[in-house]
């Protein structure tokens, strides 16, 4: 087919669509819904992936966590062997520091929070903040987890940690609720009834997808935490690998040290878990896998309905234009010309729906980005091209049979058609 013939067939296709605006619009609807769902979900997941990657980076690319249980699991639903594991000890951090040369910094963590069955409140004057997440850690905590950035004031010193100093750092939202526009550094607050001096405020961090962030945390020295919370037994260890050592080397040394500390037999498995900050990425990939499958099903249904609509409309169009087909064949049109004409008409119809679906996807991504700035949803060039390509493929697949049926019509029978 020459360029002139292609242009002529394209103009005929567009004229046909304009002549049946309502019918064409209803036919496009399924294609638009299918492509819009693909584009918008791809944009949202892409934005969330970038958001999660940023959070993982803030947790520390060389940071590792040690706990009794696997992250993100419910201990009550685990086998008894795992549920009865011994608690980690605060002193384990010091022994790891002494026996693991590949480890750079290490800290034990104690946490008191409502999701562990213990409540906290902080008071200043007539103001009160509840449901605070209280954490005790060593002075290296902010170096191990870069997410905790001291924006005002300072971090407590190793000497303050050693003598159980009553000092505290507050999350941004806690400081705003208690002090408003005033500078909180140097002021005294009551934490669970005990006085503490505020020495710092963390930079704003709202958390991950509605979960707790730095804004909800209050940090005190580990020895201070242990002094006021002797009932807290659940301990988590965090450590970083040295720059001149591999991550695997640091993990192996910590694992070996903990097995010795906890007297784990050589032929038994670990009674603790070591995981990196990538656990967020792995958990997110598991969640998005289900979302992608669900979206793919919805999109496929939309495209299938749209494709069946296109086939139906093209069959009606072939019937309505039977005499036209007969005239074209009588004056020399080949079967391939008729087939291409109707295929082009079907593809033009579905690609119009695809372009509208891509535009709707861009609008949805823009709306999400404007409403929730922390999720940088954006439609990539790949998914733009994929949306248009999918719509064209639907037109080719569902439009071929009507086009082939039109191409095989007998010209004499067609000319006699009323």
C-alpha positions as a Markdown table, in Angstrom:
| # | Residue | x | y | z |
|---|---|---|---|---|
| 1 | Unk | 0.0 | 0.0 | 0.0 |
| 2 | Unk | 1.4 | 3.4 | -1.0 |
| 3 | Unk | 1.5 | 6.4 | 1.3 |
| 4 | Unk | -1.3 | 8.0 | -0.6 |
| 5 | Unk | -3.5 | 5.0 | -0.3 |
| 6 | Unk | -2.8 | 4.8 | 3.4 |
| 7 | Unk | -3.7 | 8.4 | 3.9 |
| 8 | Unk | -6.9 | 8.0 | 1.9 |
| 9 | Unk | -7.9 | 4.9 | 4.0 |
| 10 | Unk | -7.1 | 6.8 | 7.2 |
| 11 | Unk | -9.3 | 9.8 | 6.2 |
| 12 | Unk | -12.1 | 7.4 | 5.3 |
| 13 | Unk | -11.8 | 5.8 | 8.7 |
| 14 | Unk | -11.9 | 9.1 | 10.5 |
| 15 | Unk | -15.0 | 10.2 | 8.4 |
| 16 | Unk | -16.7 | 7.0 | 9.4 |
| 17 | Unk | -16.0 | 7.6 | 13.1 |
| 18 | Unk | -17.2 | 11.1 | 12.9 |
| 19 | Unk | -20.4 | 10.0 | 11.2 |
| 20 | Unk | -21.3 | 7.7 | 14.1 |
| 21 | Unk | -20.0 | 9.7 | 17.1 |
| 22 | Unk | -22.2 | 8.2 | 19.8 |
| 23 | Unk | -21.7 | 4.6 | 18.6 |
| 24 | Unk | -17.9 | 5.2 | 18.4 |
| 25 | Unk | -17.8 | 6.8 | 21.8 |
| 26 | Unk | -19.6 | 3.9 | 23.5 |
| 27 | Unk | -17.3 | 1.5 | 21.8 |
| 28 | Unk | -14.2 | 3.4 | 23.0 |
| 29 | Unk | -15.3 | 3.3 | 26.6 |
| 30 | Unk | -14.0 | -0.2 | 27.3 |
| 31 | Unk | -10.6 | 0.6 | 25.7 |
| 32 | Unk | -10.4 | 3.9 | 27.7 |
| 33 | Unk | -11.1 | 2.1 | 31.0 |
| 34 | Unk | -8.6 | -0.7 | 30.3 |
| 35 | Unk | -5.8 | 1.6 | 29.2 |
| 36 | Unk | -6.5 | 4.2 | 32.0 |
| 37 | Unk | -6.2 | 1.5 | 34.7 |
| 38 | Unk | -2.9 | 0.2 | 33.3 |
| 39 | Unk | -1.4 | 3.7 | 33.0 |
| 40 | Unk | -2.6 | 5.0 | 36.3 |
| 41 | Unk | -1.6 | 2.0 | 38.3 |
| 42 | Unk | 1.8 | 1.9 | 36.6 |
| 43 | Unk | 2.3 | 5.6 | 37.5 |
| 44 | Unk | 1.2 | 5.1 | 41.1 |
| 45 | Unk | 3.4 | 2.0 | 41.7 |
| 46 | Unk | 6.3 | 3.7 | 40.0 |
| 47 | Unk | 5.9 | 6.6 | 42.3 |
| 48 | Unk | 5.6 | 4.4 | 45.3 |
| 49 | Unk | 8.7 | 2.4 | 44.3 |
| 50 | Unk | 10.7 | 5.7 | 44.3 |
| 51 | Unk | 9.2 | 6.6 | 47.6 |
| 52 | Unk | 10.1 | 3.2 | 49.1 |
| 53 | Unk | 13.6 | 3.4 | 47.7 |
| 54 | Unk | 14.1 | 6.7 | 49.4 |
| 55 | Unk | 12.9 | 5.3 | 52.7 |
| 56 | Unk | 15.2 | 2.3 | 52.4 |
| 57 | Unk | 18.1 | 4.7 | 51.6 |
| 58 | Unk | 17.2 | 6.7 | 54.8 |
| 59 | Unk | 17.2 | 3.5 | 56.8 |
| 60 | Unk | 20.8 | 3.0 | 55.7 |
| 61 | Unk | 22.1 | 0.9 | 52.9 |
| 62 | Unk | 24.7 | -0.7 | 55.1 |
| 63 | Unk | 22.5 | -1.0 | 58.2 |
| 64 | Unk | 21.2 | -4.4 | 59.6 |
| 65 | Unk | 18.7 | -5.4 | 62.2 |
| 66 | Unk | 18.7 | -8.4 | 64.6 |
| 67 | Unk | 15.5 | -9.5 | 66.3 |
| 68 | Unk | 13.9 | -12.6 | 67.7 |
| 69 | Unk | 11.3 | -12.9 | 65.0 |
| 70 | Unk | 11.2 | -12.4 | 61.2 |
| 71 | Unk | 10.2 | -8.9 | 60.3 |
| 72 | Unk | 6.5 | -8.3 | 59.5 |
| 73 | Unk | 5.2 | -11.5 | 61.0 |
| 74 | Unk | 2.8 | -12.1 | 63.8 |
| 75 | Unk | 4.5 | -14.0 | 66.6 |
| 76 | Unk | 1.2 | -15.5 | 67.8 |
| 77 | Unk | 0.9 | -17.4 | 64.5 |
| 78 | Unk | 4.4 | -18.8 | 64.5 |
| 79 | Unk | 5.4 | -22.3 | 65.5 |
| 80 | Unk | 6.0 | -22.7 | 69.2 |
| 81 | Unk | 9.7 | -23.2 | 68.6 |
| 82 | Unk | 10.0 | -19.7 | 67.3 |
| 83 | Unk | 7.6 | -18.1 | 69.8 |
| 84 | Unk | 9.7 | -19.5 | 72.7 |
| 85 | Unk | 13.0 | -18.0 | 71.5 |
| 86 | Unk | 15.0 | -16.3 | 74.2 |
| 87 | Unk | 15.1 | -12.6 | 74.3 |
| 88 | Unk | 18.1 | -10.7 | 73.0 |
| 89 | Unk | 20.0 | -8.8 | 75.7 |
| 90 | Unk | 21.2 | -5.2 | 75.8 |
| 91 | Unk | 24.7 | -6.4 | 76.5 |
| 92 | Unk | 24.8 | -8.3 | 73.2 |
| 93 | Unk | 25.6 | -5.1 | 71.4 |
| 94 | Unk | 28.8 | -4.6 | 73.5 |
| 95 | Unk | 29.9 | -8.2 | 72.8 |
| 96 | Unk | 29.3 | -7.9 | 69.1 |
| 97 | Unk | 31.3 | -4.6 | 69.1 |
| 98 | Unk | 34.2 | -6.4 | 70.8 |
| 99 | Unk | 34.3 | -9.6 | 68.6 |
| 100 | Unk | 33.2 | -8.4 | 65.1 |
| 101 | Unk | 35.9 | -6.3 | 63.4 |
| 102 | Unk | 33.8 | -5.9 | 60.2 |
| 103 | Unk | 31.1 | -4.1 | 62.2 |
| 104 | Unk | 31.4 | -0.3 | 62.4 |
| 105 | Unk | 28.7 | 0.8 | 64.8 |
| 106 | Unk | 26.2 | -1.2 | 66.8 |
| 107 | Unk | 23.4 | -0.3 | 69.2 |
| 108 | Unk | 20.8 | -2.1 | 71.2 |
| 109 | Unk | 17.3 | -0.7 | 71.0 |
| 110 | Unk | 14.5 | -0.7 | 73.6 |
| 111 | Unk | 11.0 | 0.4 | 72.5 |
| 112 | Unk | 7.9 | 1.3 | 74.5 |
| 113 | Unk | 4.8 | 1.8 | 72.4 |
| 114 | Unk | 1.1 | 1.2 | 72.2 |
| 115 | Unk | 1.5 | -1.6 | 69.7 |
| 116 | Unk | 3.6 | -3.4 | 72.3 |
| 117 | Unk | 0.9 | -2.9 | 74.9 |
| 118 | Unk | 2.5 | 0.1 | 76.7 |
| 119 | Unk | 1.4 | 3.7 | 76.5 |
| 120 | Unk | 3.5 | 6.9 | 76.7 |
| 121 | Unk | 2.6 | 10.6 | 77.1 |
| 122 | Unk | 4.7 | 13.7 | 77.1 |
| 123 | Unk | 3.5 | 16.9 | 78.9 |
| 124 | Unk | 4.6 | 20.5 | 78.8 |
| 125 | Unk | 2.6 | 23.1 | 80.6 |
| 126 | Unk | -1.0 | 22.5 | 79.7 |
| 127 | Unk | -0.1 | 20.6 | 76.5 |
| 128 | Unk | -0.1 | 16.8 | 76.3 |
| 129 | Unk | 0.9 | 14.3 | 73.5 |
| 130 | Unk | -0.2 | 10.7 | 73.7 |
| 131 | Unk | 0.7 | 7.5 | 71.7 |
| 132 | Unk | 4.3 | 8.5 | 71.5 |
| 133 | Unk | 6.8 | 5.9 | 70.4 |
| 134 | Unk | 9.6 | 5.9 | 73.1 |
| 135 | Unk | 12.9 | 4.5 | 72.1 |
| 136 | Unk | 16.1 | 4.0 | 74.0 |
| 137 | Unk | 19.4 | 3.7 | 72.0 |
| 138 | Unk | 23.1 | 4.3 | 72.2 |
| 139 | Unk | 24.7 | 7.6 | 71.1 |
| 140 | Unk | 25.5 | 6.1 | 67.6 |
| 141 | Unk | 21.8 | 5.7 | 66.8 |
| 142 | Unk | 21.5 | 8.6 | 64.3 |
| 143 | Unk | 24.7 | 7.4 | 62.5 |
| 144 | Unk | 23.3 | 3.9 | 62.1 |
| 145 | Unk | 19.8 | 5.0 | 60.9 |
| 146 | Unk | 20.2 | 8.2 | 58.8 |
| 147 | Unk | 16.5 | 8.6 | 58.8 |
| 148 | Unk | 16.8 | 10.2 | 62.2 |
| 149 | Unk | 18.3 | 13.7 | 61.5 |
| 150 | Unk | 18.8 | 16.1 | 64.4 |
| 151 | Unk | 17.5 | 19.4 | 63.0 |
| 152 | Unk | 17.5 | 21.5 | 66.2 |
| 153 | Unk | 19.8 | 21.1 | 69.1 |
| 154 | Unk | 22.1 | 18.0 | 69.4 |
| 155 | Unk | 22.3 | 14.3 | 69.9 |
| 156 | Unk | 23.1 | 13.0 | 73.4 |
| 157 | Unk | 26.7 | 12.1 | 74.1 |
| 158 | Unk | 28.2 | 8.7 | 75.1 |
| 159 | Unk | 28.8 | 10.2 | 78.6 |
| 160 | Unk | 25.1 | 11.1 | 78.9 |
| 161 | Unk | 24.2 | 7.6 | 77.9 |
| 162 | Unk | 26.6 | 6.1 | 80.4 |
| 163 | Unk | 25.3 | 8.1 | 83.4 |
| 164 | Unk | 21.6 | 7.7 | 82.4 |
| 165 | Unk | 21.1 | 11.4 | 81.9 |
| 166 | Unk | 17.4 | 12.5 | 81.7 |
| 167 | Unk | 17.7 | 14.1 | 78.2 |
| 168 | Unk | 15.3 | 13.6 | 75.3 |
| 169 | Unk | 15.0 | 14.3 | 71.6 |
| 170 | Unk | 11.6 | 14.8 | 70.1 |
| 171 | Unk | 10.0 | 14.1 | 66.7 |
| 172 | Unk | 8.9 | 17.2 | 64.8 |
| 173 | Unk | 5.1 | 16.7 | 65.3 |
| 174 | Unk | 5.5 | 16.1 | 69.0 |
| 175 | Unk | 7.6 | 19.3 | 69.4 |
| 176 | Unk | 5.1 | 21.3 | 67.4 |
| 177 | Unk | 2.2 | 20.0 | 69.5 |
| 178 | Unk | 3.9 | 20.9 | 72.8 |
| 179 | Unk | 5.7 | 24.1 | 72.0 |
| 180 | Unk | 4.1 | 25.5 | 68.9 |
| 181 | Unk | 6.5 | 28.1 | 67.3 |
| 182 | Unk | 8.7 | 28.3 | 70.4 |
| 183 | Unk | 12.2 | 26.7 | 70.5 |
| 184 | Unk | 11.9 | 23.5 | 72.6 |
| 185 | Unk | 15.6 | 23.0 | 73.1 |
| 186 | Unk | 16.6 | 23.5 | 76.7 |
| 187 | Unk | 13.0 | 23.2 | 78.1 |
| 188 | Unk | 11.9 | 20.5 | 80.5 |
| 189 | Unk | 9.0 | 18.1 | 79.7 |
| 190 | Unk | 7.4 | 15.3 | 81.6 |
| 191 | Unk | 7.7 | 11.9 | 80.0 |
| 192 | Unk | 5.4 | 9.4 | 81.7 |
| 193 | Unk | 5.6 | 11.6 | 84.8 |
| 194 | Unk | 9.5 | 11.9 | 84.9 |
| 195 | Unk | 11.2 | 15.2 | 84.0 |
| 196 | Unk | 13.5 | 15.3 | 80.9 |
| 197 | Unk | 15.5 | 18.1 | 79.3 |
| 198 | Unk | 14.8 | 18.5 | 75.6 |
| 199 | Unk | 18.2 | 18.7 | 73.8 |
| 200 | Unk | 17.1 | 18.1 | 70.2 |
| 201 | Unk | 14.4 | 17.9 | 67.6 |
| 202 | Unk | 14.4 | 15.6 | 64.6 |
| 203 | Unk | 13.8 | 16.7 | 61.1 |
| 204 | Unk | 10.2 | 16.1 | 59.8 |
| 205 | Unk | 9.5 | 12.6 | 58.6 |
| 206 | Unk | 5.8 | 11.6 | 58.4 |
| 207 | Unk | 6.4 | 7.9 | 58.0 |
| 208 | Unk | 5.7 | 5.2 | 55.4 |
| 209 | Unk | 2.2 | 5.0 | 53.9 |
| 210 | Unk | 0.5 | 6.1 | 57.1 |
| 211 | Unk | 2.7 | 4.1 | 59.4 |
| 212 | Unk | 4.8 | 5.6 | 62.2 |
| 213 | Unk | 7.6 | 7.9 | 61.2 |
| 214 | Unk | 10.3 | 9.9 | 63.0 |
| 215 | Unk | 7.7 | 12.5 | 63.8 |
| 216 | Unk | 6.0 | 10.1 | 66.3 |
| 217 | Unk | 9.3 | 9.1 | 68.1 |
| 218 | Unk | 11.0 | 10.3 | 71.3 |
| 219 | Unk | 14.6 | 9.2 | 71.8 |
| 220 | Unk | 16.4 | 8.9 | 75.1 |
| 221 | Unk | 19.7 | 7.3 | 76.1 |
| 222 | Unk | 19.6 | 3.5 | 76.4 |
| 223 | Unk | 20.7 | 3.4 | 80.0 |
| 224 | Unk | 18.0 | 6.0 | 80.9 |
| 225 | Unk | 15.4 | 3.8 | 79.1 |
| 226 | Unk | 16.5 | 0.7 | 81.0 |
| 227 | Unk | 16.3 | 2.5 | 84.3 |
| 228 | Unk | 12.7 | 3.7 | 83.8 |
| 229 | Unk | 11.4 | 0.7 | 81.9 |
| 230 | Unk | 12.8 | -2.5 | 83.5 |
| 231 | Unk | 9.7 | -4.4 | 82.3 |
| 232 | Unk | 10.6 | -4.0 | 78.6 |
| 233 | Unk | 12.3 | -7.3 | 77.6 |
| 234 | Unk | 12.0 | -7.1 | 73.8 |
| 235 | Unk | 15.4 | -5.9 | 72.5 |
| 236 | Unk | 16.4 | -5.3 | 68.9 |
| 237 | Unk | 20.0 | -4.8 | 67.8 |
| 238 | Unk | 21.2 | -2.7 | 64.8 |
| 239 | Unk | 24.6 | -2.5 | 63.3 |
| 240 | Unk | 26.4 | -1.1 | 60.3 |
| 241 | Unk | 29.2 | -2.7 | 58.2 |
| 242 | Unk | 32.6 | -1.0 | 57.9 |
| 243 | Unk | 33.3 | 0.7 | 54.5 |
| 244 | Unk | 36.4 | -1.5 | 54.0 |
| 245 | Unk | 34.4 | -4.7 | 54.7 |
| 246 | Unk | 31.8 | -6.5 | 52.8 |
| 247 | Unk | 28.2 | -6.7 | 54.1 |
| 248 | Unk | 28.4 | -10.5 | 54.0 |
| 249 | Unk | 31.5 | -10.5 | 56.2 |
| 250 | Unk | 29.8 | -8.2 | 58.8 |
| 251 | Unk | 26.7 | -10.4 | 58.8 |
| 252 | Unk | 28.7 | -13.6 | 59.2 |
| 253 | Unk | 30.7 | -12.2 | 62.1 |
| 254 | Unk | 27.5 | -11.0 | 63.9 |
| 255 | Unk | 25.8 | -14.3 | 63.3 |
| 256 | Unk | 28.8 | -16.2 | 64.7 |
| 257 | Unk | 29.0 | -13.9 | 67.7 |
| 258 | Unk | 25.3 | -14.3 | 68.5 |
| 259 | Unk | 25.4 | -18.0 | 68.2 |
| 260 | Unk | 28.3 | -18.1 | 70.7 |
| 261 | Unk | 26.6 | -15.7 | 73.0 |
| 262 | Unk | 23.3 | -17.6 | 72.9 |
| 263 | Unk | 25.0 | -21.0 | 73.0 |
| 264 | Unk | 23.4 | -22.3 | 69.8 |
| 265 | Unk | 24.5 | -25.8 | 69.0 |
| 266 | Unk | 26.6 | -26.1 | 65.8 |
| 267 | Unk | 24.1 | -28.4 | 64.2 |
| 268 | Unk | 21.0 | -26.2 | 65.1 |
| 269 | Unk | 19.6 | -23.2 | 63.2 |
| 270 | Unk | 19.7 | -19.7 | 64.4 |
| 271 | Unk | 17.3 | -18.6 | 67.1 |
| 272 | Unk | 17.3 | -15.0 | 65.9 |
| 273 | Unk | 16.8 | -13.2 | 62.6 |
| 274 | Unk | 19.2 | -10.8 | 60.8 |
| 275 | Unk | 17.8 | -8.7 | 58.0 |
| 276 | Unk | 18.8 | -5.6 | 56.1 |
| 277 | Unk | 16.9 | -2.4 | 55.3 |
| 278 | Unk | 15.9 | -4.1 | 52.0 |
| 279 | Unk | 13.2 | -5.9 | 54.0 |
| 280 | Unk | 11.0 | -2.9 | 53.1 |
| 281 | Unk | 11.6 | -3.4 | 49.5 |
| 282 | Unk | 10.9 | -7.1 | 49.7 |
| 283 | Unk | 7.7 | -6.5 | 51.7 |
| 284 | Unk | 6.6 | -3.8 | 49.2 |
| 285 | Unk | 7.3 | -6.1 | 46.2 |
| 286 | Unk | 5.0 | -8.7 | 47.8 |
| 287 | Unk | 2.3 | -6.2 | 48.3 |
| 288 | Unk | 2.5 | -4.7 | 44.8 |
| 289 | Unk | 2.6 | -8.1 | 43.2 |
| 290 | Unk | -1.0 | -8.7 | 44.3 |
| 291 | Unk | -2.0 | -5.2 | 43.2 |
| 292 | Unk | -0.4 | -5.7 | 39.7 |
| 293 | Unk | -2.3 | -9.0 | 39.3 |
| 294 | Unk | -5.6 | -7.5 | 40.3 |
| 295 | Unk | -5.0 | -4.5 | 38.0 |
| 296 | Unk | -4.0 | -6.7 | 35.1 |
| 297 | Unk | -7.3 | -8.7 | 35.5 |
| 298 | Unk | -9.4 | -5.5 | 35.6 |
| 299 | Unk | -7.5 | -4.0 | 32.6 |
| 300 | Unk | -7.8 | -7.2 | 30.6 |
| 301 | Unk | -11.6 | -7.3 | 31.2 |
| 302 | Unk | -11.8 | -3.7 | 30.1 |
| 303 | Unk | -9.8 | -4.3 | 27.0 |
| 304 | Unk | -11.7 | -7.5 | 26.2 |
| 305 | Unk | -15.0 | -5.7 | 26.5 |
| 306 | Unk | -13.7 | -2.9 | 24.4 |
| 307 | Unk | -12.4 | -5.4 | 21.8 |
| 308 | Unk | -15.7 | -7.2 | 21.6 |
| 309 | Unk | -17.4 | -3.9 | 21.1 |
| 310 | Unk | -15.0 | -3.0 | 18.3 |
| 311 | Unk | -15.7 | -6.3 | 16.6 |
| 312 | Unk | -19.4 | -5.9 | 16.9 |
| 313 | Unk | -19.3 | -2.3 | 15.5 |
| 314 | Unk | -17.1 | -3.4 | 12.7 |
| 315 | Unk | -19.4 | -6.2 | 11.8 |
| 316 | Unk | -22.3 | -3.8 | 11.7 |
| 317 | Unk | -20.2 | -1.4 | 9.6 |
| 318 | Unk | -19.4 | -4.2 | 7.1 |
| 319 | Unk | -23.1 | -5.0 | 6.8 |
| 320 | Unk | -24.1 | -1.3 | 6.4 |
| 321 | Unk | -21.5 | -0.7 | 3.7 |
| 322 | Unk | -21.9 | -3.9 | 1.7 |
| 323 | Unk | -22.9 | -2.0 | -1.5 |
| 324 | Unk | -19.9 | 0.4 | -1.0 |
| 325 | Unk | -17.6 | -2.7 | -0.8 |
| 326 | Unk | -19.2 | -4.1 | -4.0 |
| 327 | Unk | -18.6 | -0.8 | -5.8 |
| 328 | Unk | -15.0 | -0.6 | -4.7 |
| 329 | Unk | -14.3 | -4.1 | -5.9 |
| 330 | Unk | -16.1 | -3.5 | -9.1 |
| 331 | Unk | -13.8 | -0.6 | -9.9 |
| 332 | Unk | -10.7 | -2.6 | -9.1 |
| 333 | Unk | -10.1 | -2.7 | -5.3 |
| 334 | Unk | -8.3 | -5.8 | -4.2 |
| 335 | Unk | -9.2 | -7.9 | -1.2 |
| 336 | Unk | -6.1 | -6.6 | 0.6 |
| 337 | Unk | -7.3 | -3.0 | 0.0 |
| 338 | Unk | -10.7 | -3.7 | 1.6 |
| 339 | Unk | -9.0 | -5.7 | 4.5 |
| 340 | Unk | -6.6 | -2.9 | 5.2 |
| 341 | Unk | -9.4 | -0.3 | 5.0 |
| 342 | Unk | -11.5 | -1.9 | 7.7 |
| 343 | Unk | -8.5 | -2.9 | 9.8 |
| 344 | Unk | -7.3 | 0.6 | 9.8 |
| 345 | Unk | -10.7 | 1.8 | 10.8 |
| 346 | Unk | -10.7 | -0.6 | 13.8 |
| 347 | Unk | -7.1 | 0.4 | 14.8 |
| 348 | Unk | -8.0 | 4.1 | 14.5 |
| 349 | Unk | -11.0 | 3.5 | 16.8 |
| 350 | Unk | -9.0 | 1.6 | 19.5 |
| 351 | Unk | -6.0 | 3.9 | 19.3 |
| 352 | Unk | -8.2 | 6.9 | 19.9 |
| 353 | Unk | -9.4 | 5.1 | 23.0 |
| 354 | Unk | -5.8 | 4.4 | 23.9 |
| 355 | Unk | -4.8 | 8.0 | 23.6 |
| 356 | Unk | -7.7 | 9.1 | 25.7 |
| 357 | Unk | -6.8 | 6.4 | 28.3 |
| 358 | Unk | -3.2 | 7.6 | 28.4 |
| 359 | Unk | -4.4 | 11.2 | 28.9 |
| 360 | Unk | -6.7 | 10.1 | 31.7 |
| 361 | Unk | -3.8 | 8.2 | 33.3 |
| 362 | Unk | -1.6 | 11.4 | 33.2 |
| 363 | Unk | -4.5 | 13.3 | 34.9 |
| 364 | Unk | -4.8 | 10.7 | 37.6 |
| 365 | Unk | -1.0 | 10.7 | 38.2 |
| 366 | Unk | -1.0 | 14.5 | 38.4 |
| 367 | Unk | -3.9 | 14.5 | 40.8 |
| 368 | Unk | -2.1 | 12.0 | 43.1 |
| 369 | Unk | 1.2 | 13.9 | 42.9 |
| 370 | Unk | -0.6 | 17.1 | 43.8 |
| 371 | Unk | -2.7 | 15.6 | 46.6 |
| 372 | Unk | 0.1 | 13.4 | 48.1 |
| 373 | Unk | 3.5 | 15.1 | 47.2 |
| 374 | Unk | 5.4 | 12.3 | 49.0 |
| 375 | Unk | 4.3 | 9.9 | 46.2 |
| 376 | Unk | 5.9 | 11.1 | 43.0 |
| 377 | Unk | 3.5 | 9.4 | 40.7 |
| 378 | Unk | 4.4 | 9.9 | 37.0 |
| 379 | Unk | 3.7 | 8.2 | 33.7 |
| 380 | Unk | 6.9 | 7.0 | 32.1 |
| 381 | Unk | 7.4 | 7.1 | 28.3 |
| 382 | Unk | 7.5 | 3.3 | 28.3 |
| 383 | Unk | 3.9 | 3.0 | 29.7 |
| 384 | Unk | 2.7 | 5.8 | 27.4 |
| 385 | Unk | 4.0 | 3.8 | 24.4 |
| 386 | Unk | 2.6 | 0.5 | 26.0 |
| 387 | Unk | -0.9 | 2.0 | 26.4 |
| 388 | Unk | -1.0 | 3.1 | 22.8 |
| 389 | Unk | 0.5 | -0.2 | 21.6 |
| 390 | Unk | -2.0 | -2.3 | 23.6 |
| 391 | Unk | -4.9 | -0.3 | 22.1 |
| 392 | Unk | -3.6 | -0.8 | 18.6 |
| 393 | Unk | -3.1 | -4.6 | 19.3 |
| 394 | Unk | -6.7 | -4.8 | 20.4 |
| 395 | Unk | -7.8 | -3.1 | 17.2 |
| 396 | Unk | -5.8 | -5.5 | 15.1 |
| 397 | Unk | -6.9 | -8.6 | 16.9 |
| 398 | Unk | -10.6 | -7.9 | 17.1 |
| 399 | Unk | -10.8 | -6.0 | 13.9 |
| 400 | Unk | -9.3 | -8.7 | 11.7 |
| 401 | Unk | -12.3 | -11.0 | 11.4 |
| 402 | Unk | -14.7 | -8.2 | 10.3 |
| 403 | Unk | -12.1 | -6.8 | 7.9 |
| 404 | Unk | -11.4 | -10.3 | 6.4 |
| 405 | Unk | -15.2 | -10.9 | 6.1 |
| 406 | Unk | -15.5 | -7.6 | 4.2 |
| 407 | Unk | -12.6 | -8.5 | 2.0 |
| 408 | Unk | -14.1 | -11.8 | 1.0 |
| 409 | Unk | -17.6 | -10.5 | 0.0 |
| 410 | Unk | -18.6 | -11.3 | -3.5 |
| 411 | Unk | -18.8 | -8.1 | -5.5 |
| 412 | Unk | -21.9 | -9.2 | -7.5 |
| 413 | Unk | -23.8 | -10.2 | -4.4 |
| 414 | Unk | -22.6 | -7.0 | -2.7 |
| 415 | Unk | -23.9 | -4.8 | -5.5 |
| 416 | Unk | -27.3 | -6.4 | -5.3 |
| 417 | Unk | -27.5 | -5.9 | -1.5 |
| 418 | Unk | -30.3 | -3.7 | -0.3 |
